[in-house]
C-alpha cells in the first residue's frame, strides 16, 4: 500500500503562498510607456520644488525620485535626505511604495499624459537599527514595574515606577541602578522626565505627585498634595511655552478624582484646577499650542486653555471609557531642544528657540500648525481628531477587544494601537485608513512605541515577550523573549539606541542592537 503524504502544515502553505505572491509582484514595468511628467510639492508648505520634469516610466522608482529631488535641492551625496512620496486626489492619498507605474499608472489613477503632482516629506535623517539582544537585566525593584521612561537627552538614563512604592533611575550603559527615589507610600503608576532633563515627576496611588533631582536622586521639596484619589497621568508644559526669564516649569496631573491639577513646580503650589469631567481622568497631554487635552472614563475628551484654565471644547463620540490619548507632536514636545546631533544651545533663549523650531517643523502641514489627536477606548474604537474641530476626522474600527494604548509615529504619518485582542494595528495618521494588523503576540498587548526614525515599532505583551515590527511591511523584525512574566511598560530611547522594558518579573531589561 502506497504511503499517503500528510497534508501540508499551515507554515508550509504560508511559505508557498508568499512565494507565489512574490512571483506575481516581480512583473516588470513595460518599456514602451515612454515618459511621465512629475511635479514635486513640499507637503509642509504646499509650495512646488522646481518645474515639472519628464521621467521615463521604467526609471520612475522611489530611489530615483529621491535622487532627483535631492539634485533639485542642491544636496550633494553626503547631505542626501531620504524622502517619502505621496499622491493625493479626490480625498484619496496613495503612498508611492516602489514606483509610479505600480502605484498610479497601473491602477488607472493617472496616465502618461498627465502631470503627476507628488508631495514629499523628509524621513528621519538617521536610521535606527532594530534592537536584537538583551544587553542588561537589572534587578532592584521588589514588585512589578509599571512605568518606564528614558531621559530626553540620552539613552544612558532610564526612570522606572513600581508597585514597591519607589521609582528608580538606572544607568543603561553599565546596567546598574543609580538612585532609588523613596517617599511614596503606595504604587508609583507614572514616571515622567521634564523636557530639559532636570527633573523627574512621579505620580502614585498615594494621591501625591513628587519631584526628584535625577542627578542626586533626592526629592525636590515636599510632595504636591491636592488630589483626593490616585494620580493616573502626568504631562510637563512644553519647553518652548516657558517664559524666557522664568525658571518655573508647570506640570499637569490627572487623577481618579475626576480633576486635572496644574502645578507650579518651583513654588509647589496649585496654579489651576481643571474640573469638569464626571469620572476618572485616565490621560493628560499638554499640547505645543498651549492646549491641555484630557481623556476620561466619562467617555469624553476635553480641551482646556492652559493659561486661564477654561474649557475650550468637549469631544464626545466614544461609547465607553477613554483609556488613552496621544498627540502627533508627542516626541518633539518630550525632547524639546535635544535632537540627534546632541548639540545643545548655550543660552535659555537659544534652547526655547530650538524647541519652538522643532515643534513648528513637526506640526506644520500645508503651511498650518496642526496638532492631531488620537483617542482609544473600551468601546473597541479609536477616533482621530484635528482640534479645535469637535467632529472626528475618522473612526478607526477593527479591534475585537478594548484598546489599551495608542501612539503616533514621530514623523506624524502613522498611528499604532495596542489592544487586549492580542494584536497591534497600524493606521494612516492622515485619513485614519487601516494599514496592517501586526499579529504574533499570544496575550494582551499593553503598549507599543515607535523608534525615533518612524521605521520600527516595539510592542510589549502579557505573553512575556517584546516584538519589533517593520512598519513599512507590517512584518515581524525581531522577537525578544527574556522576561519571565507579563511586560507592562516599554520605551524606545529618543536617540534610538536602546529599548527599556519592565513588568511583573520586577527586572528592568535593556535591549540594543
Helices and strands as residue ranges (DSSP letters): H 10-25, G 31-33, E 35-42, E 48-56, G 57-59, H 62-72, E 83-89, E 92-95, H 100-100, I 101-105, E 115-122, E 133-138, E 145-150, E 157-162, E 166-171, E 176-182, E 188-193, E 200-204, E 209-212, E 231-236, G 239-241, E 250-255, E 259-264, E 269-275, E 281-286, E 291-296, E 301-305, E 311-315, E 322-327, H 330-335, H 348-363, E 364-365, E 368-369, E 373-377, E 382-385, E 394-396, E 403-408, E 414-419, E 423-428, E 434-439, E 445-450, E 456-461, E 466-470, E 475-480, E 487-492, E 498-503, E 508-512
